[in-house]
């Protein structure tokens, strides 16, 4: 029989990280009897009452200067190569180019057809040095 499929990757670390201690440090936990109490990982305090901090939304993480540095300088978001080009004009130019290319392709196609017609006409004219059609090669055994 075929070998069994490989085991799935262990995705444990990610889950542990996402439930990291909130900024205020409080965690809801239970005693052996199943009674809920609150423990603050930062101050090492425990209490029965739910701390007010747990009900407040966590402050958003402070913005990281490195990350959003670019967002604060919008003056060079590719604007330099758009200067003086009207989008409609650009579009028209593009369309003209496309039409030109199509026209060119059509001409080429016509020339090719004429060429082929000429070649065909020539091959039908018996020329002095070619005898009537030669025999085909024999089939392989």
Secondary structure as UniProt FT lines:
FT   HELIX           12..18
FT   TURN            23..24
FT   STRAND          26..30
FT   TURN            32..33
FT   STRAND          36..40
FT   TURN            41..43
FT   STRAND          46..47
FT   HELIX           52..55
FT   HELIX           65..68
FT   HELIX           70..72
FT   HELIX           74..76
FT   HELIX           79..81
FT   TURN            82..84
FT   HELIX           87..124
FT   TURN            128..129
//
